[in-house]
Amino acid sequence: MQLTHLGQSCLLIEDGGARVLIDPGVLSPGAEELTELDAVLATHGHADHLDVERLPVLLDGNPTAGLITEPQTAVELTRVGLSAHPLHPGETTTVAGFEVTAVGGWHGNVHPELPPVPNIGFLLRGPSGTTLFHPGDALDARPSPEITIDGLALPISGSWLRLGEAVEFARAVGAHAVVPVHDGPLSPYGRRVAWAWLRRLLPMPVLEPTEPFELPERAALG
């Protein structure tokens, strides 16, 4: 499974000839220019995860790609003339050899006075059998402990989380490797500091998402 980090929480996932894009938001410039996608997934409707202005361009360039979103986001998209397949927590769908399961249900809490926001994480099992968990903006739900997670897309910065909480979440998920995401608010120095802490505190490899890269083979990680 090959991953390309396109900014903030946006990941291009390629496996077995299939291509899936997650969370193409306003902090992932150029994502709308991608082609040959089999599916576009959105964990929730916040602009840094789903750029509604550029989404029609992305879908026009990928006419056979399915759009799969958190259910409330699917409803909101109909108001701007877009159709999405809603995936409820616990439901599973398949696309181009990928098995996609929705996990969770709510965005991380920013402040008690703010209304809750729906959010789903995506557990993807690619055609190769490799698994990736992308939680969106939440750290309170994770796949069943019986499921082996090869890669975890780990949010590391935001109004709703602390880095220490991200560390505890990664330890609980127990993925074989961590890919830091949701880093758009950080300066270059802030990224270096966050990476240093993650590598000090986590027992699994922390992969730096620059150029496209492969998730390590399970056997190579012991």
Backbone as JSON, one array per atom type, in Angstrom:
{
  "sequence": "MQLTHLGQSCLLIEDGGARVLIDPGVLSPGAEELTELDAVLATHGHADHLDVERLPVLLDGNPTAGLITEPQTAVELTRVGLSAHPLHPGETTTVAGFEVTAVGGWHGNVHPELPPVPNIGFLLRGPSGTTLFHPGDALDARPSPEITIDGLALPISGSWLRLGEAVEFARAVGAHAVVPVHDGPLSPYGRRVAWAWLRRLLPMPVLEPTEPFELPERAALG",
  "N": [[0.86, -1.19, 0.0], [0.69, 2.11, -0.98], [1.2, 5.42, 0.16], [0.39, 8.88, -0.12], [0.86, 11.98, 1.24], [-1.05, 14.81, 1.07], [-1.37, 17.18, 2.36], [-2.56, 18.58, 5.44], [-5.13, 16.54, 6.46], [-5.35, 14.98, 4.24], [-4.99, 12.15, 2.29], [-3.68, 10.2, -0.33], [-4.28, 6.99, -1.32], [-2.94, 4.08, -2.56], [-3.29, 0.9, -3.89], [-2.92, -2.3, -5.15], [-3.48, -1.43, -7.74], [-5.69, 0.2, -7.4], [-7.06, 3.41, -6.45], [-7.62, 5.59, -3.86], [-8.88, 8.5, -2.34], [-8.69, 10.42, 0.59], [-10.28, 12.91, 2.49], [-10.05, 15.55, 1.0], [-9.32, 18.66, 1.51], [-9.31, 22.27, 2.14], [-6.69, 22.75, 2.81], [-5.18, 21.13, 1.27], [-3.9, 21.71, -1.35], [-4.1, 21.27, -4.88], [-5.11, 18.71, -4.84], [-7.49, 18.48, -6.19], [-6.75, 18.09, -8.78], [-6.1, 15.5, -9.22], [-6.42, 12.37, -10.94], [-7.98, 9.33, -12.21], [-9.06, 8.19, -9.94], [-10.67, 5.88, -7.76], [-12.37, 6.21, -5.64], [-13.59, 8.78, -3.45], [-13.27, 9.84, -0.19], [-14.72, 11.26, 2.74], [-14.26, 12.25, 6.02], [-15.69, 14.05, 7.57], [-17.53, 17.2, 7.39], [-16.02, 19.57, 7.7], [-14.13, 22.33, 6.4], [-11.37, 21.99, 6.14], [-11.16, 19.36, 5.66], [-12.9, 18.73, 3.65], [-13.25, 20.33, 0.79], [-15.68, 22.03, -0.48], [-15.9, 23.84, -2.53], [-13.94, 23.14, -4.42], [-14.51, 20.5, -4.81], [-16.42, 19.7, -6.88], [-14.78, 20.0, -9.19], [-12.84, 18.04, -8.74], [-14.46, 15.72, -8.79], [-15.51, 15.87, -11.38], [-13.23, 15.34, -12.84], [-12.91, 12.72, -12.24], [-14.98, 10.76, -13.12], [-16.0, 8.21, -12.58], [-15.55, 7.74, -9.95], [-16.64, 6.91, -6.7], [-18.28, 8.84, -4.18], [-17.93, 8.89, -0.81], [-19.14, 9.5, 2.36], [-19.37, 10.75, 5.75], [-22.63, 10.49, 7.23], [-24.22, 12.93, 7.81], [-22.8, 14.82, 6.41], [-23.19, 13.91, 3.83], [-25.89, 14.55, 3.51], [-25.76, 17.36, 3.64], [-24.29, 17.87, 1.34], [-26.1, 17.38, -0.69], [-27.51, 19.72, -0.8], [-25.98, 21.41, -2.27], [-26.08, 20.31, -4.68], [-24.67, 17.9, -4.99], [-24.05, 14.41, -4.89], [-23.65, 11.89, -2.49], [-22.55, 8.78, -1.07], [-23.76, 7.78, 1.97], [-22.03, 6.63, 4.84], [-22.61, 4.89, 7.63], [-21.62, 4.66, 11.12], [-20.05, 1.6, 11.83], [-20.89, 0.39, 9.51], [-19.97, -1.24, 6.42], [-18.49, -0.94, 3.23], [-17.56, -1.75, -0.17], [-15.07, -0.9, -2.58], [-13.47, -0.97, -5.59], [-11.83, -3.13, -4.8], [-11.05, -2.31, -2.29], [-11.95, -2.61, 1.1], [-14.05, -0.8, 3.07], [-14.7, 0.52, 6.18], [-16.76, 2.25, 8.46], [-15.96, 3.99, 11.42], [-16.6, 5.04, 14.72], [-18.13, 8.24, 15.27], [-18.34, 10.86, 16.19], [-16.89, 14.12, 16.18], [-13.82, 15.3, 17.69], [-13.96, 17.04, 20.81], [-14.08, 20.52, 20.96], [-14.92, 22.61, 22.67], [-17.12, 22.69, 25.49], [-19.34, 24.36, 25.09], [-19.84, 24.38, 22.42], [-21.73, 22.92, 19.74], [-22.02, 19.35, 19.16], [-20.22, 17.7, 16.51], [-20.68, 15.61, 13.74], [-18.55, 12.85, 12.84], [-16.67, 10.42, 11.16], [-14.34, 7.74, 11.36], [-12.22, 6.06, 9.0], [-11.65, 2.74, 8.31], [-9.59, 1.06, 6.27], [-9.12, -1.72, 4.25], [-6.92, -2.81, 1.99], [-6.58, -4.13, -1.42], [-4.29, -5.7, -1.23], [-4.43, -6.65, 1.3], [-3.37, -5.09, 3.27], [-3.87, -2.81, 5.96], [-5.26, 0.37, 6.83], [-5.94, 2.91, 9.14], [-7.81, 5.77, 9.37], [-8.73, 8.25, 11.4], [-10.12, 10.63, 11.05], [-11.2, 13.57, 12.65], [-11.0, 12.73, 15.49], [-10.38, 11.04, 18.57], [-11.5, 9.1, 20.08], [-12.53, 6.72, 19.29], [-11.88, 3.54, 17.92], [-10.8, 0.85, 15.72], [-11.83, -2.61, 16.17], [-9.96, -4.44, 18.59], [-9.15, -6.91, 17.66], [-8.47, -6.59, 15.06], [-5.76, -6.25, 12.93], [-3.8, -3.43, 12.53], [-2.05, -1.89, 10.09], [-1.17, 0.69, 9.33], [-1.54, 3.88, 10.86], [-3.15, 6.86, 10.44], [-2.36, 9.6, 12.05], [-3.74, 12.25, 13.78], [-2.13, 15.27, 14.73], [-2.23, 17.92, 15.5], [-4.39, 20.56, 16.47], [-7.41, 22.38, 17.36], [-8.85, 20.75, 18.97], [-7.3, 18.83, 20.19], [-4.5, 17.54, 22.11], [-0.99, 16.92, 21.86], [-0.1, 14.9, 23.55], [-2.43, 13.42, 23.96], [-2.75, 12.38, 21.41], [-0.54, 10.68, 21.32], [-1.24, 8.76, 23.29], [-3.51, 7.7, 22.07], [-2.41, 6.55, 19.73], [-0.82, 4.57, 20.91], [-2.85, 2.99, 22.0], [-4.26, 2.11, 19.75], [-2.28, 0.65, 18.49], [-0.99, 0.33, 16.0], [1.18, -0.86, 13.34], [2.73, 1.08, 12.2], [2.97, 4.66, 12.22], [1.52, 7.47, 10.66], [1.85, 10.79, 10.69], [-0.71, 13.23, 10.51], [-3.03, 15.96, 9.89], [-1.63, 18.33, 10.34], [-1.57, 20.86, 9.41], [-1.9, 23.4, 10.8], [0.62, 23.77, 11.95], [3.85, 25.28, 12.18], [6.96, 24.96, 10.27], [8.96, 24.55, 12.25], [7.35, 23.75, 14.39], [6.39, 21.32, 13.4], [8.76, 19.81, 13.36], [9.31, 19.66, 16.11], [7.02, 18.25, 17.01], [7.34, 15.8, 15.62], [9.69, 14.9, 16.81], [8.91, 14.43, 19.48], [6.94, 12.45, 19.05], [8.49, 10.36, 17.99], [10.07, 9.84, 20.15], [8.26, 8.94, 22.08], [6.61, 6.95, 21.05], [6.27, 3.44, 20.36], [6.29, 2.37, 17.84], [7.34, 2.75, 14.33], [7.52, 6.11, 13.15], [6.4, 7.54, 10.4], [7.58, 9.84, 8.05], [5.64, 11.84, 6.14], [6.47, 12.74, 3.17], [7.46, 12.56, 0.2], [5.67, 10.17, -1.96], [5.19, 7.07, -0.24], [5.74, 3.72, 0.96], [3.81, 1.68, 3.14], [5.46, -0.09, 5.7], [6.32, -3.58, 5.38], [4.68, -6.04, 7.36], [6.24, -8.13, 8.4], [8.76, -7.03, 8.36], [8.71, -5.32, 10.43], [8.68, -6.79, 12.64]],
  "CA": [[0.0, 0.0, 0.0], [1.46, 3.34, -1.07], [0.5, 6.59, 0.66], [0.91, 10.2, -0.43], [0.22, 12.99, 2.07], [-1.27, 15.98, 0.23], [-1.62, 18.33, 3.22], [-3.54, 18.41, 6.52], [-5.52, 15.14, 6.66], [-5.6, 14.39, 2.92], [-4.1, 11.06, 1.89], [-3.93, 9.37, -1.5], [-3.95, 5.6, -0.97], [-2.88, 3.26, -3.76], [-3.05, -0.51, -3.54], [-3.45, -3.23, -6.13], [-3.98, -0.71, -8.91], [-6.81, 1.06, -7.02], [-6.66, 4.7, -5.89], [-8.64, 6.17, -2.99], [-8.47, 9.77, -1.75], [-9.41, 10.74, 1.82], [-10.3, 14.26, 3.07], [-9.46, 16.62, 0.18], [-9.81, 19.93, 2.06], [-8.72, 23.53, 1.67], [-5.26, 22.74, 3.09], [-4.54, 20.13, 0.4], [-3.95, 22.27, -2.7], [-3.72, 20.37, -5.96], [-5.82, 17.43, -4.77], [-8.57, 18.46, -7.19], [-6.18, 17.78, -10.08], [-5.86, 14.07, -9.32], [-7.3, 11.61, -11.83], [-7.96, 7.88, -12.09], [-9.47, 7.78, -8.6], [-11.8, 4.96, -7.65], [-13.28, 6.69, -4.59], [-13.23, 9.94, -2.64], [-13.86, 9.66, 1.12], [-14.63, 12.42, 3.63], [-14.6, 11.87, 7.39], [-16.71, 15.0, 8.01], [-17.71, 18.29, 6.46], [-15.2, 20.76, 7.92], [-13.48, 22.72, 5.16], [-10.0, 21.47, 6.02], [-11.28, 17.96, 5.28], [-13.71, 18.63, 2.43], [-13.37, 21.64, 0.13], [-16.87, 21.94, -1.33], [-15.69, 24.69, -3.71], [-13.13, 22.41, -5.41], [-14.97, 19.12, -4.95], [-16.96, 19.4, -8.21], [-13.68, 19.84, -10.14], [-12.27, 16.72, -8.48], [-15.39, 14.68, -9.24], [-15.59, 15.93, -12.84], [-12.03, 14.69, -13.37], [-12.96, 11.31, -11.86], [-16.43, 10.52, -13.25], [-16.43, 6.89, -12.07], [-15.2, 7.63, -8.53], [-17.71, 7.08, -5.75], [-18.06, 9.77, -3.08], [-18.41, 8.24, 0.41], [-18.95, 10.47, 3.43], [-20.16, 10.72, 6.98], [-24.01, 10.69, 6.79], [-24.71, 14.31, 7.8], [-22.1, 15.49, 5.31], [-23.89, 13.52, 2.59], [-27.12, 15.37, 3.44], [-25.39, 18.74, 3.34], [-23.82, 17.96, -0.04], [-27.25, 17.44, -1.6], [-27.96, 21.11, -0.89], [-25.19, 22.08, -3.3], [-26.23, 19.54, -5.9], [-23.74, 16.78, -5.07], [-24.58, 13.17, -4.32], [-22.64, 11.07, -1.81], [-23.03, 7.59, -0.38], [-23.5, 7.91, 3.41], [-21.57, 5.43, 5.52], [-22.88, 5.04, 9.06], [-20.69, 3.93, 11.98], [-20.25, 0.17, 11.85], [-21.19, -0.12, 8.18], [-18.84, -1.52, 5.54], [-18.75, -0.98, 1.8], [-16.37, -2.11, -0.95], [-14.86, -0.13, -3.8], [-12.23, -1.27, -6.3], [-11.01, -4.03, -4.02], [-10.91, -1.81, -0.93], [-13.04, -2.77, 2.06], [-14.07, 0.45, 3.83], [-15.6, 0.45, 7.33], [-16.88, 3.5, 9.23], [-15.7, 3.8, 12.85], [-16.78, 6.24, 15.54], [-19.38, 8.94, 15.06], [-18.32, 12.26, 16.61], [-15.66, 14.92, 16.14], [-13.25, 15.65, 18.97], [-14.62, 18.2, 21.43], [-13.3, 21.75, 21.05], [-15.36, 23.31, 23.88], [-18.46, 22.21, 25.86], [-20.41, 25.24, 24.63], [-20.05, 24.2, 20.98], [-22.52, 21.72, 19.45], [-21.22, 18.23, 18.63], [-20.11, 17.6, 15.05], [-20.48, 14.21, 13.32], [-17.26, 12.49, 12.24], [-16.38, 8.98, 11.15], [-13.04, 7.29, 10.91], [-12.28, 5.05, 7.95], [-10.75, 1.61, 8.32], [-9.47, 0.56, 4.92], [-8.33, -2.92, 3.95], [-6.67, -2.74, 0.56], [-6.54, -5.41, -2.15], [-3.15, -6.49, -0.77], [-4.67, -7.06, 2.68], [-2.82, -4.08, 4.16], [-4.92, -2.01, 6.58], [-4.97, 1.74, 7.25], [-7.03, 3.55, 9.88], [-7.81, 7.23, 9.34], [-9.81, 8.55, 12.34], [-10.68, 11.96, 10.92], [-10.9, 14.44, 13.8], [-11.48, 12.11, 16.73], [-9.46, 10.1, 19.21], [-12.26, 8.34, 21.08], [-13.04, 5.47, 18.72], [-10.87, 2.83, 17.16], [-11.27, -0.46, 15.28], [-11.78, -3.72, 17.12], [-8.57, -4.85, 18.87], [-8.82, -8.13, 16.94], [-8.04, -6.23, 13.71], [-4.39, -5.77, 12.82], [-3.71, -2.15, 11.83], [-0.7, -1.69, 9.58], [-0.84, 2.1, 9.37], [-2.48, 4.79, 11.51], [-3.04, 8.28, 10.13], [-2.5, 10.14, 13.4], [-3.82, 13.71, 13.91], [-1.15, 15.71, 15.72], [-2.4, 19.32, 15.87], [-5.74, 21.06, 16.24], [-8.07, 23.0, 18.51], [-9.57, 19.73, 19.72], [-6.45, 17.78, 20.73], [-3.13, 17.76, 22.57], [-0.09, 15.91, 21.32], [-0.09, 13.78, 24.48], [-3.6, 12.6, 23.68], [-2.47, 11.65, 20.18], [0.38, 9.6, 21.68], [-1.99, 7.7, 23.97], [-4.38, 7.08, 21.07], [-1.59, 5.68, 18.88], [-0.46, 3.4, 21.7], [-4.03, 2.15, 22.17], [-4.57, 1.47, 18.47], [-1.25, -0.37, 18.33], [-0.65, 0.11, 14.6], [2.57, -1.19, 13.09], [3.43, 2.31, 11.85], [2.16, 5.87, 12.35], [1.71, 8.53, 9.67], [1.26, 12.01, 11.24], [-1.52, 14.08, 9.64], [-3.67, 17.1, 10.56], [-0.5, 19.15, 10.79], [-1.62, 22.13, 8.69], [-1.68, 24.6, 11.63], [1.96, 23.83, 12.53], [4.97, 25.85, 11.44], [8.01, 23.94, 10.08], [9.58, 24.24, 13.54], [6.38, 22.99, 15.16], [6.39, 19.95, 12.9], [9.97, 19.12, 13.83], [9.14, 19.37, 17.53], [6.02, 17.19, 17.15], [7.93, 14.54, 15.17], [10.67, 14.47, 17.8], [8.19, 13.85, 20.62], [6.32, 11.2, 18.64], [9.5, 9.32, 17.86], [10.56, 9.51, 21.49], [7.23, 8.37, 22.94], [5.86, 5.85, 20.44], [7.11, 2.26, 20.15], [6.28, 1.98, 16.43], [7.94, 3.75, 13.46], [6.75, 7.3, 12.78], [6.8, 7.77, 9.01], [7.46, 11.25, 7.66], [4.97, 11.82, 4.84], [6.92, 13.77, 2.23], [7.15, 11.96, -1.09], [4.92, 8.92, -1.79], [5.96, 6.07, 0.48], [5.06, 2.47, 1.22], [3.74, 1.18, 4.51], [6.4, -1.22, 5.84], [5.79, -4.92, 5.5], [4.54, -6.43, 8.77], [7.35, -8.98, 8.8], [9.95, -6.2, 8.55], [8.57, -4.6, 11.7], [8.8, -7.74, 13.76]],
  "C": [[0.89, 1.24, 0.0], [0.6, 4.52, -0.64], [1.19, 7.86, 0.18], [0.13, 11.21, 0.41], [0.15, 14.29, 1.28], [-1.57, 17.24, 1.04], [-2.74, 18.07, 4.2], [-3.89, 16.94, 6.66], [-5.74, 14.4, 5.35], [-4.54, 13.36, 2.57], [-4.59, 10.43, 0.6], [-3.41, 7.98, -1.18], [-4.03, 4.77, -2.24], [-2.5, 1.84, -3.37], [-3.68, -1.38, -4.62], [-4.03, -2.58, -7.36], [-5.15, 0.21, -8.62], [-6.3, 2.31, -6.32], [-7.84, 5.32, -5.14], [-8.08, 7.44, -2.37], [-9.33, 10.05, -0.53], [-9.2, 12.22, 2.16], [-9.57, 15.32, 2.24], [-10.01, 17.99, 0.59], [-9.05, 21.12, 1.53], [-7.22, 23.61, 1.94], [-4.52, 21.66, 2.31], [-4.61, 20.61, -1.04], [-3.43, 21.29, -3.74], [-4.43, 19.04, -5.93], [-6.9, 17.33, -5.84], [-8.07, 18.11, -8.59], [-5.91, 16.29, -10.27], [-6.87, 13.41, -10.27], [-7.15, 10.12, -11.54], [-8.23, 7.42, -10.66], [-10.65, 6.83, -8.67], [-12.81, 5.41, -6.61], [-12.69, 7.92, -3.93], [-13.99, 9.79, -1.33], [-13.7, 10.94, 1.94], [-15.12, 12.02, 5.01], [-15.67, 12.78, 7.99], [-16.64, 16.23, 7.12], [-16.9, 19.54, 6.71], [-14.34, 21.04, 6.69], [-12.07, 22.19, 5.02], [-9.98, 19.98, 5.69], [-12.07, 17.76, 3.99], [-13.93, 20.04, 1.88], [-14.51, 21.56, -0.88], [-16.71, 22.78, -2.59], [-14.95, 23.92, -4.8], [-13.61, 20.99, -5.64], [-15.58, 18.83, -6.31], [-15.88, 19.22, -9.27], [-13.06, 18.46, -9.99], [-13.16, 15.61, -9.03], [-15.54, 14.69, -10.76], [-14.39, 15.24, -13.49], [-11.97, 13.21, -13.07], [-14.41, 10.84, -11.92], [-16.9, 9.17, -12.72], [-16.13, 6.72, -10.58], [-16.44, 7.81, -7.66], [-17.31, 8.06, -4.66], [-18.73, 9.18, -1.84], [-18.11, 9.17, 1.58], [-19.72, 10.06, 4.69], [-21.6, 11.12, 6.63], [-24.5, 12.14, 6.76], [-24.05, 15.12, 6.69], [-22.77, 15.16, 3.99], [-25.17, 14.33, 2.42], [-26.79, 16.79, 3.04], [-24.93, 18.9, 1.9], [-24.97, 18.01, -1.03], [-27.74, 18.86, -1.79], [-27.16, 21.92, -1.9], [-25.14, 21.24, -4.58], [-25.27, 18.38, -6.07], [-24.33, 15.57, -4.35], [-23.45, 12.35, -3.73], [-23.31, 9.86, -1.18], [-22.74, 7.74, 1.11], [-23.07, 6.58, 4.01], [-21.71, 5.65, 7.01], [-21.87, 4.24, 9.88], [-21.05, 2.44, 12.05], [-20.55, -0.44, 10.5], [-19.9, -0.29, 7.36], [-19.31, -1.5, 4.09], [-17.46, -1.37, 1.09], [-16.3, -1.25, -2.19], [-13.48, -0.49, -4.35], [-11.29, -2.16, -5.5], [-10.7, -3.56, -2.62], [-12.16, -2.14, -0.12], [-12.97, -1.58, 3.02], [-15.12, 0.36, 4.93], [-15.58, 1.77, 8.08], [-16.77, 3.19, 10.72], [-15.97, 5.12, 13.56], [-18.12, 6.91, 15.29], [-19.33, 10.42, 15.37], [-16.93, 12.87, 16.55], [-15.13, 15.15, 17.55], [-13.82, 16.95, 19.5], [-13.66, 19.39, 21.52], [-13.61, 22.49, 22.35], [-16.78, 22.85, 24.2], [-19.59, 23.08, 25.34], [-20.69, 25.1, 23.13], [-20.83, 22.92, 20.72], [-21.65, 20.61, 18.89], [-21.29, 18.18, 17.11], [-19.9, 16.13, 14.68], [-19.12, 14.03, 12.65], [-17.16, 10.97, 12.24], [-14.92, 8.77, 10.77], [-13.23, 6.23, 9.84], [-11.21, 3.99, 8.21], [-10.74, 1.01, 6.92], [-8.6, -0.69, 4.88], [-8.16, -2.96, 2.44], [-6.66, -4.1, -0.1], [-5.39, -6.31, -1.71], [-3.36, -7.09, 0.62], [-4.11, -6.1, 3.7], [-3.95, -3.19, 4.69], [-4.39, -0.64, 6.98], [-6.19, 2.26, 8.0], [-6.82, 5.05, 9.87], [-8.98, 7.68, 10.22], [-10.54, 9.86, 12.08], [-10.26, 12.8, 12.11], [-11.49, 13.87, 15.08], [-10.44, 11.14, 17.25], [-10.17, 9.19, 20.21], [-12.83, 7.05, 20.53], [-11.94, 4.84, 17.89], [-11.42, 1.47, 16.74], [-11.16, -1.51, 16.38], [-10.33, -4.14, 17.34], [-8.18, -6.14, 18.17], [-8.28, -7.84, 15.54], [-6.61, -5.69, 13.75], [-4.36, -4.5, 11.98], [-2.26, -1.95, 11.39], [-0.28, -0.24, 9.68], [-1.94, 2.91, 10.04], [-2.17, 6.21, 11.06], [-3.38, 9.04, 11.41], [-2.59, 11.67, 13.38], [-2.89, 14.19, 15.01], [-1.33, 17.17, 16.14], [-3.82, 19.76, 15.57], [-6.33, 21.64, 17.5], [-8.71, 21.98, 19.43], [-8.65, 18.67, 20.32], [-5.13, 18.33, 21.27], [-2.26, 16.64, 22.04], [-0.03, 14.69, 22.23], [-1.27, 12.85, 24.28], [-3.4, 11.78, 22.41], [-1.53, 10.47, 20.46], [-0.38, 8.45, 22.34], [-2.92, 6.97, 23.01], [-3.58, 6.11, 20.2], [-1.18, 4.42, 19.63], [-1.64, 2.44, 21.81], [-4.39, 1.42, 20.88], [-3.55, 0.38, 18.17], [-0.91, -0.68, 16.88], [0.83, -0.22, 14.45], [3.39, 0.04, 12.72], [2.45, 3.47, 11.94], [2.54, 6.86, 11.26], [1.08, 9.8, 10.24], [0.51, 12.81, 10.17], [-2.15, 15.19, 10.49], [-2.61, 18.0, 11.18], [-0.49, 20.51, 10.13], [-1.39, 23.36, 9.55], [-0.25, 24.78, 12.13], [2.94, 24.54, 11.6], [5.99, 24.74, 11.17], [8.7, 23.56, 11.39], [8.64, 23.4, 14.4], [6.29, 21.55, 14.7], [7.6, 19.17, 13.41], [9.85, 18.74, 15.3], [8.16, 18.21, 17.73], [6.6, 15.84, 16.75], [8.91, 14.01, 16.22], [9.98, 13.83, 19.0], [7.55, 12.52, 20.24], [7.33, 10.07, 18.57], [10.09, 8.92, 19.21], [9.55, 8.68, 22.27], [6.51, 7.16, 22.36], [6.77, 4.66, 20.16], [7.19, 1.83, 18.69], [6.94, 3.06, 15.57], [6.97, 4.9, 13.18], [7.25, 7.71, 11.4], [6.58, 9.22, 8.64], [6.87, 11.32, 6.27], [5.41, 12.97, 3.95], [6.58, 13.31, 0.81], [6.28, 10.72, -0.86], [5.78, 7.85, -1.13], [5.09, 4.85, 0.73], [4.94, 2.23, 2.72], [4.68, 0.0, 4.64], [5.66, -2.55, 5.9], [5.73, -5.31, 6.98], [5.75, -7.24, 9.25], [8.6, -8.14, 9.1], [9.92, -5.45, 9.86], [8.63, -5.53, 12.89], [7.45, -8.11, 14.25]]
}
